[in-house]
Structures are given as C-alpha cells and as structure tokens.
Amino acid sequence: MNYIENVYICLVAPVLVAIFCARGKKRASLIFLIAGMTTCLLSSYISTFLASFYSMDQATASYEISPMVEECMKLVPILFYLLVFEPDTRNAAGSVLMTSLGFATFENTCWMTQNGAANSVYLLIRGFGTGAMHVVCGMIISAGLLFLWRKLWLRAAGTLGLLSLAITYHAIYNLLVSQTGPAAAVGTVLPLLTIIFREIFYRRRRPPEPI
C-alpha cells in the first residue's frame, strides 16, 4: 500500500467515528469533509494516469491536467447531493466549501508527508496558498449554486461556466507558483487576496442590520 492510502486512512478514520456521534448539519459537514479527501485521492490516481498516458512531466501536468481533474472531481459529490436529495441551495453551498476544505487538507498532508516538515515557513506558504486556492475555487462553484441553480435553464450552462472559471483559476495559480521570483510571490498571495476582496464586496452589498 502506498503512503497516500495510509494518510487517507489515518485522516478519514477519526472523521468516520465523529460522523456516528454528530447529528444534523454537523454530520453532513463531516461527510462532505470525507468526500473532499476521497476526491483528492481519486484525483491523484486519474491525474497520474493521464500524465503517464500523454507522456507529460509533473510540471506540465500540474497546470494542464490536474486543475481540470481536481475541480471536476470536487463537483461530483455536490451534484450527486443536489440531484438526489434536492437540498436548500445554501446548505449545498456550504457543502462545497467543506468538500474543498477536505480536498486541501488531504493534499497538503500528503505533500508534507512526501517532502518533509522541516521548513515551517514554506509549509505556511503552502497551507495558506494552496489551501486558500481550493477554498476560492469552492466559492466560485458556491456562487453558481446560490444564484443559478434555482433557474432550470441556467443550471447546466451556469454550472459548466463556473466550473470552467474554477479550472482556469486553479491552472493560473499552479502556473504562477511553479515559477520563481515575483511570479511565484503573486501566485502565493493571489488566493488570499481573492478571499479578502470577496469579503469586502460581500460586506458592502449586505444590507445593514436593523438597530
């Protein structure tokens, strides 16, 4: 068994135990956390196979194959949840973020296991950079669920369009952080800046609370 499967078992096992103890929305959040870790594991298999099939090196595959595979895989459990259980779109939007969080957690843990944890500064950059990037891509899909899913004629086109946007954002991030110098610095802070601008925009549009 490869190390990635061992990491998966160690991370998922306590979450499974917690699922049996949790109730309601907490249980759903934990389920989607596992879904994110599972899609990350499956994405690594698919990306590795496609990179080998097309004879791509790791760097090229990271911005030509991985973004498409990972964003599509993250969307699968959410679409299943929406189409089968037909939940409120706000609950589904929260599930997207939990899936993204599970994906980022598993990916960063596997990276740390493979590359070591000696450089704490680089680990912080990796955590806030790659982790935030997956959250941003989740927010992009969440926006589509909140504003497009209620209109039947916009579901397919809107979901596909926002998925393409998430894939493009992911690919740009991977391309920037694979460089050196200013390009890598821009790529590292790009997800955090996106989240900050999103929060500023959201707070300005939100109506003031009644006194």
PyRosetta script that sets phi, psi and omega in degrees:
from pyrosetta import init, pose_from_sequence

init()
pose = pose_from_sequence("MNYIENVYICLVAPVLVAIFCARGKKRASLIFLIAGMTTCLLSSYISTFLASFYSMDQATASYEISPMVEECMKLVPILFYLLVFEPDTRNAAGSVLMTSLGFATFENTCWMTQNGAANSVYLLIRGFGTGAMHVVCGMIISAGLLFLWRKLWLRAAGTLGLLSLAITYHAIYNLLVSQTGPAAAVGTVLPLLTIIFREIFYRRRRPPEPI")
pose.set_psi(1, 133.9)
pose.set_omega(1, -178.1)
pose.set_phi(2, -74.9)
pose.set_psi(2, 162.8)
pose.set_omega(2, -177.8)
pose.set_phi(3, -62.9)
pose.set_psi(3, -31.0)
pose.set_omega(3, -176.2)
pose.set_phi(4, -65.7)
pose.set_psi(4, -35.7)
pose.set_omega(4, 176.1)
pose.set_phi(5, -69.3)
pose.set_psi(5, -36.3)
pose.set_omega(5, 177.6)
pose.set_phi(6, -63.7)
pose.set_psi(6, -42.2)
pose.set_omega(6, 177.6)
pose.set_phi(7, -63.0)
pose.set_psi(7, -41.6)
pose.set_omega(7, -179.9)
pose.set_phi(8, -59.5)
pose.set_psi(8, -46.0)
pose.set_omega(8, -179.3)
pose.set_phi(9, -62.7)
pose.set_psi(9, -43.9)
pose.set_omega(9, -178.4)
pose.set_phi(10, -63.9)
pose.set_psi(10, -37.2)
pose.set_omega(10, -178.6)
pose.set_phi(11, -79.2)
pose.set_psi(11, -38.8)
pose.set_omega(11, -174.2)
pose.set_phi(12, -78.1)
pose.set_psi(12, -34.8)
pose.set_omega(12, -174.6)
pose.set_phi(13, -55.1)
pose.set_psi(13, -51.6)
pose.set_omega(13, 179.9)
pose.set_phi(14, -67.3)
pose.set_psi(14, -29.3)
pose.set_omega(14, 178.1)
pose.set_phi(15, -68.3)
pose.set_psi(15, -38.2)
pose.set_omega(15, 176.7)
pose.set_phi(16, -60.8)
pose.set_psi(16, -42.4)
pose.set_omega(16, 177.5)
pose.set_phi(17, -62.2)
pose.set_psi(17, -41.7)
pose.set_omega(17, -179.8)
pose.set_phi(18, -64.7)
pose.set_psi(18, -32.3)
pose.set_omega(18, 179.7)
pose.set_phi(19, -60.8)
pose.set_psi(19, -39.2)
pose.set_omega(19, -179.7)
pose.set_phi(20, -70.0)
pose.set_psi(20, -21.6)
pose.set_omega(20, 179.9)
pose.set_phi(21, -92.3)
pose.set_psi(21, -22.7)
pose.set_omega(21, -175.9)
pose.set_phi(22, -86.6)
pose.set_psi(22, 164.3)
pose.set_omega(22, 179.0)
pose.set_phi(23, -137.6)
pose.set_psi(23, 155.1)
pose.set_omega(23, 172.6)
pose.set_phi(24, 62.9)
pose.set_psi(24, -133.6)
pose.set_omega(24, -175.5)
pose.set_phi(25, -66.2)
pose.set_psi(25, -29.9)
pose.set_omega(25, 178.6)
pose.set_phi(26, -63.8)
pose.set_psi(26, -40.8)
pose.set_omega(26, 178.6)
pose.set_phi(27, -65.3)
pose.set_psi(27, -43.0)
pose.set_omega(27, 179.1)
pose.set_phi(28, -61.1)
pose.set_psi(28, -40.4)
pose.set_omega(28, 179.5)
pose.set_phi(29, -62.7)
pose.set_psi(29, -41.7)
pose.set_omega(29, 179.2)
pose.set_phi(30, -66.6)
pose.set_psi(30, -36.8)
pose.set_omega(30, 178.2)
pose.set_phi(31, -62.9)
pose.set_psi(31, -43.4)
pose.set_omega(31, 180.0)
pose.set_phi(32, -73.2)
pose.set_psi(32, -25.2)
pose.set_omega(32, 173.0)
pose.set_phi(33, -63.1)
pose.set_psi(33, -43.9)
pose.set_omega(33, 176.0)
pose.set_phi(34, -66.5)
pose.set_psi(34, -37.7)
pose.set_omega(34, 178.3)
pose.set_phi(35, -59.8)
pose.set_psi(35, -39.4)
pose.set_omega(35, 177.9)
pose.set_phi(36, -64.4)
pose.set_psi(36, -43.5)
pose.set_omega(36, 177.6)
pose.set_phi(37, -63.8)
pose.set_psi(37, -39.5)
pose.set_omega(37, -179.2)
pose.set_phi(38, -67.1)
pose.set_psi(38, -42.2)
pose.set_omega(38, 178.6)
pose.set_phi(39, -66.2)
pose.set_psi(39, -31.4)
pose.set_omega(39, 175.8)
pose.set_phi(40, -65.3)
pose.set_psi(40, -43.4)
pose.set_omega(40, 178.3)
pose.set_phi(41, -61.9)
pose.set_psi(41, -46.8)
pose.set_omega(41, -179.2)
pose.set_phi(42, -66.8)
pose.set_psi(42, -36.7)
pose.set_omega(42, 179.2)
pose.set_phi(43, -62.6)
pose.set_psi(43, -37.2)
pose.set_omega(43, 179.2)
pose.set_phi(44, -64.5)
pose.set_psi(44, -38.3)
pose.set_omega(44, 177.1)
pose.set_phi(45, -64.3)
pose.set_psi(45, -47.8)
pose.set_omega(45, -176.1)
pose.set_phi(46, -66.8)
pose.set_psi(46, -44.4)
pose.set_omega(46, -179.3)
pose.set_phi(47, -63.2)
pose.set_psi(47, -41.5)
pose.set_omega(47, 178.8)
pose.set_phi(48, -63.5)
pose.set_psi(48, -41.4)
pose.set_omega(48, 178.9)
pose.set_phi(49, -64.6)
pose.set_psi(49, -46.4)
pose.set_omega(49, -178.8)
pose.set_phi(50, -65.8)
pose.set_psi(50, -39.6)
pose.set_omega(50, 178.4)
pose.set_phi(51, -63.1)
pose.set_psi(51, -40.2)
pose.set_omega(51, 177.8)
pose.set_phi(52, -68.9)
pose.set_psi(52, -39.4)
pose.set_omega(52, -177.7)
pose.set_phi(53, -64.8)
pose.set_psi(53, -39.7)
pose.set_omega(53, -179.0)
pose.set_phi(54, -95.4)
pose.set_psi(54, 7.9)
pose.set_omega(54, 176.8)
pose.set_phi(55, 55.4)
pose.set_psi(55, 48.1)
pose.set_omega(55, 178.8)
pose.set_phi(56, -100.0)
pose.set_psi(56, 145.9)
pose.set_omega(56, 172.8)
pose.set_phi(57, -78.9)
pose.set_psi(57, 169.7)
pose.set_omega(57, -174.3)
pose.set_phi(58, -62.4)
pose.set_psi(58, -39.7)
pose.set_omega(58, -178.1)
pose.set_phi(59, -64.4)
pose.set_psi(59, -45.3)
pose.set_omega(59, -179.8)
pose.set_phi(60, -65.7)
pose.set_psi(60, -41.6)
pose.set_omega(60, -179.6)
pose.set_phi(61, -64.8)
pose.set_psi(61, -28.1)
pose.set_omega(61, -176.1)
pose.set_phi(62, -67.6)
pose.set_psi(62, -24.4)
pose.set_omega(62, 177.7)
pose.set_phi(63, -121.4)
pose.set_psi(63, 5.7)
pose.set_omega(63, 174.6)
pose.set_phi(64, -115.5)
pose.set_psi(64, -29.9)
pose.set_omega(64, -176.4)
pose.set_phi(65, -113.6)
pose.set_psi(65, -51.9)
pose.set_omega(65, -173.0)
pose.set_phi(66, -56.6)
pose.set_psi(66, -45.5)
pose.set_omega(66, -179.5)
pose.set_phi(67, -58.2)
pose.set_psi(67, -44.1)
pose.set_omega(67, -179.1)
pose.set_phi(68, -65.6)
pose.set_psi(68, -47.5)
pose.set_omega(68, -178.1)
pose.set_phi(69, -63.6)
pose.set_psi(69, -46.9)
pose.set_omega(69, -174.8)
pose.set_phi(70, -66.7)
pose.set_psi(70, -44.4)
pose.set_omega(70, -178.7)
pose.set_phi(71, -69.0)
pose.set_psi(71, -36.6)
pose.set_omega(71, 176.5)
pose.set_phi(72, -66.4)
pose.set_psi(72, -41.6)
pose.set_omega(72, -179.4)
pose.set_phi(73, -67.0)
pose.set_psi(73, -37.7)
pose.set_omega(73, 178.7)
pose.set_phi(74, -64.8)
pose.set_psi(74, -27.1)
pose.set_omega(74, -178.1)
pose.set_phi(75, -79.7)
pose.set_psi(75, -23.3)
pose.set_omega(75, -174.5)
pose.set_phi(76, -57.8)
pose.set_psi(76, -53.5)
pose.set_omega(76, -179.2)
pose.set_phi(77, -63.0)
pose.set_psi(77, -30.4)
pose.set_omega(77, 179.8)
pose.set_phi(78, -70.2)
pose.set_psi(78, -44.4)
pose.set_omega(78, 177.6)
pose.set_phi(79, -62.3)
pose.set_psi(79, -39.8)
pose.set_omega(79, 177.0)
pose.set_phi(80, -60.9)
pose.set_psi(80, -44.4)
pose.set_omega(80, 179.5)
pose.set_phi(81, -61.9)
pose.set_psi(81, -43.7)
pose.set_omega(81, -177.9)
pose.set_phi(82, -68.9)
pose.set_psi(82, -45.1)
pose.set_omega(82, -174.3)
pose.set_phi(83, -76.3)
pose.set_psi(83, -31.5)
pose.set_omega(83, -176.4)
pose.set_phi(84, -90.9)
pose.set_psi(84, -46.2)
pose.set_omega(84, -173.9)
pose.set_phi(85, -98.3)
pose.set_psi(85, -16.4)
pose.set_omega(85, 178.4)
pose.set_phi(86, 49.1)
pose.set_psi(86, 58.9)
pose.set_omega(86, -179.1)
pose.set_phi(87, -80.5)
pose.set_psi(87, 174.7)
pose.set_omega(87, 171.2)
pose.set_phi(88, -63.5)
pose.set_psi(88, 138.8)
pose.set_omega(88, -175.1)
pose.set_phi(89, -62.6)
pose.set_psi(89, -28.1)
pose.set_omega(89, 178.6)
pose.set_phi(90, -67.9)
pose.set_psi(90, -39.1)
pose.set_omega(90, 175.4)
pose.set_phi(91, -65.4)
pose.set_psi(91, -38.8)
pose.set_omega(91, 178.7)
pose.set_phi(92, -65.7)
pose.set_psi(92, -36.9)
pose.set_omega(92, 178.7)
pose.set_phi(93, -63.7)
pose.set_psi(93, -40.4)
pose.set_omega(93, 176.0)
pose.set_phi(94, -64.8)
pose.set_psi(94, -34.0)
pose.set_omega(94, 178.4)
pose.set_phi(95, -66.7)
pose.set_psi(95, -33.5)
pose.set_omega(95, 177.0)
pose.set_phi(96, -61.3)
pose.set_psi(96, -44.0)
pose.set_omega(96, -179.2)
pose.set_phi(97, -66.2)
pose.set_psi(97, -38.8)
pose.set_omega(97, 178.4)
pose.set_phi(98, -66.3)
pose.set_psi(98, -37.5)
pose.set_omega(98, 176.5)
pose.set_phi(99, -64.1)
pose.set_psi(99, -43.2)
pose.set_omega(99, 178.0)
pose.set_phi(100, -63.5)
pose.set_psi(100, -39.7)
pose.set_omega(100, 178.9)
pose.set_phi(101, -63.9)
pose.set_psi(101, -43.9)
pose.set_omega(101, 177.8)
pose.set_phi(102, -63.2)
pose.set_psi(102, -40.0)
pose.set_omega(102, 178.2)
pose.set_phi(103, -61.5)
pose.set_psi(103, -49.7)
pose.set_omega(103, -178.0)
pose.set_phi(104, -64.7)
pose.set_psi(104, -39.6)
pose.set_omega(104, 179.7)
pose.set_phi(105, -62.5)
pose.set_psi(105, -46.2)
pose.set_omega(105, -179.2)
pose.set_phi(106, -67.3)
pose.set_psi(106, -41.7)
pose.set_omega(106, -179.3)
pose.set_phi(107, -63.5)
pose.set_psi(107, -45.0)
pose.set_omega(107, -179.5)
pose.set_phi(108, -67.1)
pose.set_psi(108, -36.9)
pose.set_omega(108, 178.7)
pose.set_phi(109, -65.6)
pose.set_psi(109, -42.0)
pose.set_omega(109, 177.6)
pose.set_phi(110, -64.4)
pose.set_psi(110, -40.1)
pose.set_omega(110, 178.8)
pose.set_phi(111, -63.3)
pose.set_psi(111, -42.7)
pose.set_omega(111, 179.8)
pose.set_phi(112, -65.8)
pose.set_psi(112, -38.7)
pose.set_omega(112, 179.0)
pose.set_phi(113, -63.9)
pose.set_psi(113, -37.6)
pose.set_omega(113, -177.5)
pose.set_phi(114, -80.3)
pose.set_psi(114, -36.3)
pose.set_omega(114, -172.7)
pose.set_phi(115, -105.1)
pose.set_psi(115, -6.9)
pose.set_omega(115, 179.5)
pose.set_phi(116, 91.3)
pose.set_psi(116, 168.4)
pose.set_omega(116, -176.1)
pose.set_phi(117, -126.1)
pose.set_psi(117, 27.8)
pose.set_omega(117, -176.3)
pose.set_phi(118, -74.0)
pose.set_psi(118, -37.5)
pose.set_omega(118, -176.6)
pose.set_phi(119, -93.2)
pose.set_psi(119, 94.4)
pose.set_omega(119, -176.0)
pose.set_phi(120, -67.4)
pose.set_psi(120, -32.7)
pose.set_omega(120, 179.2)
pose.set_phi(121, -64.0)
pose.set_psi(121, -45.1)
pose.set_omega(121, -179.9)
pose.set_phi(122, -67.6)
pose.set_psi(122, -32.9)
pose.set_omega(122, 177.1)
pose.set_phi(123, -65.6)
pose.set_psi(123, -38.2)
pose.set_omega(123, 176.6)
pose.set_phi(124, -64.2)
pose.set_psi(124, -42.3)
pose.set_omega(124, 178.0)
pose.set_phi(125, -62.9)
pose.set_psi(125, -43.9)
pose.set_omega(125, 178.9)
pose.set_phi(126, -62.2)
pose.set_psi(126, -45.2)
pose.set_omega(126, -177.5)
pose.set_phi(127, -64.9)
pose.set_psi(127, -48.8)
pose.set_omega(127, -178.2)
pose.set_phi(128, -77.6)
pose.set_psi(128, -22.9)
pose.set_omega(128, 178.9)
pose.set_phi(129, -81.9)
pose.set_psi(129, -67.1)
pose.set_omega(129, -178.4)
pose.set_phi(130, -65.4)
pose.set_psi(130, -41.3)
pose.set_omega(130, 179.0)
pose.set_phi(131, -60.7)
pose.set_psi(131, -46.0)
pose.set_omega(131, 179.3)
pose.set_phi(132, -65.6)
pose.set_psi(132, -34.5)
pose.set_omega(132, 179.3)
pose.set_phi(133, -61.4)
pose.set_psi(133, -43.6)
pose.set_omega(133, 179.0)
pose.set_phi(134, -65.9)
pose.set_psi(134, -35.6)
pose.set_omega(134, 177.2)
pose.set_phi(135, -66.1)
pose.set_psi(135, -41.3)
pose.set_omega(135, 178.1)
pose.set_phi(136, -61.1)
pose.set_psi(136, -45.5)
pose.set_omega(136, 178.5)
pose.set_phi(137, -61.8)
pose.set_psi(137, -35.6)
pose.set_omega(137, 175.2)
pose.set_phi(138, -65.7)
pose.set_psi(138, -38.5)
pose.set_omega(138, 178.6)
pose.set_phi(139, -65.6)
pose.set_psi(139, -34.0)
pose.set_omega(139, 178.2)
pose.set_phi(140, -62.2)
pose.set_psi(140, -45.8)
pose.set_omega(140, 178.7)
pose.set_phi(141, -67.9)
pose.set_psi(141, -38.0)
pose.set_omega(141, 179.3)
pose.set_phi(142, -59.8)
pose.set_psi(142, -39.7)
pose.set_omega(142, 179.1)
pose.set_phi(143, -60.2)
pose.set_psi(143, -38.8)
pose.set_omega(143, 178.3)
pose.set_phi(144, -66.4)
pose.set_psi(144, -38.9)
pose.set_omega(144, 179.6)
pose.set_phi(145, -66.2)
pose.set_psi(145, -36.9)
pose.set_omega(145, -177.1)
pose.set_phi(146, -74.4)
pose.set_psi(146, -38.5)
pose.set_omega(146, -170.9)
pose.set_phi(147, -107.2)
pose.set_psi(147, -16.7)
pose.set_omega(147, -174.7)
pose.set_phi(148, -115.1)
pose.set_psi(148, -26.7)
pose.set_omega(148, -171.1)
pose.set_phi(149, -68.2)
pose.set_psi(149, -27.8)
pose.set_omega(149, -178.3)
pose.set_phi(150, -70.3)
pose.set_psi(150, -22.3)
pose.set_omega(150, 179.2)
pose.set_phi(151, -100.2)
pose.set_psi(151, 113.5)
pose.set_omega(151, -171.7)
pose.set_phi(152, -58.1)
pose.set_psi(152, -40.3)
pose.set_omega(152, -175.3)
pose.set_phi(153, -72.2)
pose.set_psi(153, -14.2)
pose.set_omega(153, 179.0)
pose.set_phi(154, -99.6)
pose.set_psi(154, -8.6)
pose.set_omega(154, -173.0)
pose.set_phi(155, -59.7)
pose.set_psi(155, -56.1)
pose.set_omega(155, -175.3)
pose.set_phi(156, -66.8)
pose.set_psi(156, -51.0)
pose.set_omega(156, -177.4)
pose.set_phi(157, -66.0)
pose.set_psi(157, -42.7)
pose.set_omega(157, -179.3)
pose.set_phi(158, -66.6)
pose.set_psi(158, -44.1)
pose.set_omega(158, 179.4)
pose.set_phi(159, -64.1)
pose.set_psi(159, -42.7)
pose.set_omega(159, 179.2)
pose.set_phi(160, -64.5)
pose.set_psi(160, -40.8)
pose.set_omega(160, -179.8)
pose.set_phi(161, -65.3)
pose.set_psi(161, -44.3)
pose.set_omega(161, -179.5)
pose.set_phi(162, -71.1)
pose.set_psi(162, -32.7)
pose.set_omega(162, 174.5)
pose.set_phi(163, -63.4)
pose.set_psi(163, -41.5)
pose.set_omega(163, 177.1)
pose.set_phi(164, -62.9)
pose.set_psi(164, -38.2)
pose.set_omega(164, 177.9)
pose.set_phi(165, -65.1)
pose.set_psi(165, -42.2)
pose.set_omega(165, 178.8)
pose.set_phi(166, -64.0)
pose.set_psi(166, -40.8)
pose.set_omega(166, 178.6)
pose.set_phi(167, -63.3)
pose.set_psi(167, -43.1)
pose.set_omega(167, 179.9)
pose.set_phi(168, -64.1)
pose.set_psi(168, -44.7)
pose.set_omega(168, 178.6)
pose.set_phi(169, -60.2)
pose.set_psi(169, -45.0)
pose.set_omega(169, 179.3)
pose.set_phi(170, -60.8)
pose.set_psi(170, -44.0)
pose.set_omega(170, -178.8)
pose.set_phi(171, -66.0)
pose.set_psi(171, -40.6)
pose.set_omega(171, 178.5)
pose.set_phi(172, -62.9)
pose.set_psi(172, -42.8)
pose.set_omega(172, 178.1)
pose.set_phi(173, -60.5)
pose.set_psi(173, -49.3)
pose.set_omega(173, 180.0)
pose.set_phi(174, -60.3)
pose.set_psi(174, -39.1)
pose.set_omega(174, -179.7)
pose.set_phi(175, -66.1)
pose.set_psi(175, -41.9)
pose.set_omega(175, -178.5)
pose.set_phi(176, -68.1)
pose.set_psi(176, -45.8)
pose.set_omega(176, -175.7)
pose.set_phi(177, -73.3)
pose.set_psi(177, -14.5)
pose.set_omega(177, 176.7)
pose.set_phi(178, -80.8)
pose.set_psi(178, -8.9)
pose.set_omega(178, 178.7)
pose.set_phi(179, -89.1)
pose.set_psi(179, -174.0)
pose.set_omega(179, 176.1)
pose.set_phi(180, -123.7)
pose.set_psi(180, 163.9)
pose.set_omega(180, 176.2)
pose.set_phi(181, 75.3)
pose.set_psi(181, -145.1)
pose.set_omega(181, -176.2)
pose.set_phi(182, -59.0)
pose.set_psi(182, -35.7)
pose.set_omega(182, -179.0)
pose.set_phi(183, -61.1)
pose.set_psi(183, -43.1)
pose.set_omega(183, 178.6)
pose.set_phi(184, -65.7)
pose.set_psi(184, -38.5)
pose.set_omega(184, 179.0)
pose.set_phi(185, -64.4)
pose.set_psi(185, -42.6)
pose.set_omega(185, 177.9)
pose.set_phi(186, -62.2)
pose.set_psi(186, -44.6)
pose.set_omega(186, 179.0)
pose.set_phi(187, -61.6)
pose.set_psi(187, -37.4)
pose.set_omega(187, -177.9)
pose.set_phi(188, -66.6)
pose.set_psi(188, -42.6)
pose.set_omega(188, -176.2)
pose.set_phi(189, -88.9)
pose.set_psi(189, -11.2)
pose.set_omega(189, -176.2)
pose.set_phi(190, -56.7)
pose.set_psi(190, -47.7)
pose.set_omega(190, -179.9)
pose.set_phi(191, -62.3)
pose.set_psi(191, -42.5)
pose.set_omega(191, 179.9)
pose.set_phi(192, -64.5)
pose.set_psi(192, -40.2)
pose.set_omega(192, 177.4)
pose.set_phi(193, -63.9)
pose.set_psi(193, -38.9)
pose.set_omega(193, 178.1)
pose.set_phi(194, -61.4)
pose.set_psi(194, -42.9)
pose.set_omega(194, 179.6)
pose.set_phi(195, -65.9)
pose.set_psi(195, -41.7)
pose.set_omega(195, 179.2)
pose.set_phi(196, -62.8)
pose.set_psi(196, -46.0)
pose.set_omega(196, 179.1)
pose.set_phi(197, -64.4)
pose.set_psi(197, -36.5)
pose.set_omega(197, 178.8)
pose.set_phi(198, -64.4)
pose.set_psi(198, -41.3)
pose.set_omega(198, 179.9)
pose.set_phi(199, -67.2)
pose.set_psi(199, -39.3)
pose.set_omega(199, 177.8)
pose.set_phi(200, -63.1)
pose.set_psi(200, -45.1)
pose.set_omega(200, 179.5)
pose.set_phi(201, -63.6)
pose.set_psi(201, -41.4)
pose.set_omega(201, -178.7)
pose.set_phi(202, -65.3)
pose.set_psi(202, -42.6)
pose.set_omega(202, -178.6)
pose.set_phi(203, -67.9)
pose.set_psi(203, -33.7)
pose.set_omega(203, 179.2)
pose.set_phi(204, -71.3)
pose.set_psi(204, -32.3)
pose.set_omega(204, -178.7)
pose.set_phi(205, -84.6)
pose.set_psi(205, -22.4)
pose.set_omega(205, -177.9)
pose.set_phi(206, -70.2)
pose.set_psi(206, 132.6)
pose.set_omega(206, -179.5)
pose.set_phi(207, -66.2)
pose.set_psi(207, 147.5)
pose.set_omega(207, 180.0)
pose.set_phi(208, -65.6)
pose.set_psi(208, 147.3)
pose.set_omega(208, 179.8)
pose.set_phi(209, -74.1)
pose.set_psi(209, 143.4)
pose.set_omega(209, 179.9)
pose.set_phi(210, -66.8)
pose.set_psi(210, 144.3)
pose.set_omega(210, 179.8)
pose.set_phi(211, -81.8)
pose.dump_pdb("model.pdb")
